[in-house]
Amino acid sequence: MVAKSPKTPSFEAALSELEQVVSEMESGKLSLEDSLAAYKRGAELLGLCRNRLDEAQQQVRALEDGVLKNISVADGDA
């Protein structure tokens, strides 16, 4: 498993680590304690990814309310 760094990982790093955690858990080779630790880490990573996606969605909505709507109208004229 990828070690946690002191600073919050990027979305891509968190997603990659989450995929690795899931793969390790699906292998069936982890002990019960390691499975619980992996589950806990996976839940943390999932929460981080969801938060990042929510933030990105809010940014897209803000852009749609201004800049992107103007761009899509201009694209329709071409």
C-alpha positions, 0 to 999 in steps of 0.5 A: 500500500502507498504510504500516507504523506503528511499533506493531502494527496491529489485526487489522482494519487488518492484514486490510485491508492484507493484502487490499490487498497481495493485490489489488496482486499480483493486478493483475500491475502490480508489478515483480518487486522490488515483488512480492517486497516485497509477498509479504514484507509479506503473509506478515508480515500473515498471520502477525499475523492468524493470531496474533490469531485464535489469541489470540482462540480461546484467550480464547473457550475460556477463557470457554467453560470458565467464563462461557459454559457457564453462560450457555448453560445459562440460555438453555436454560431460557428 
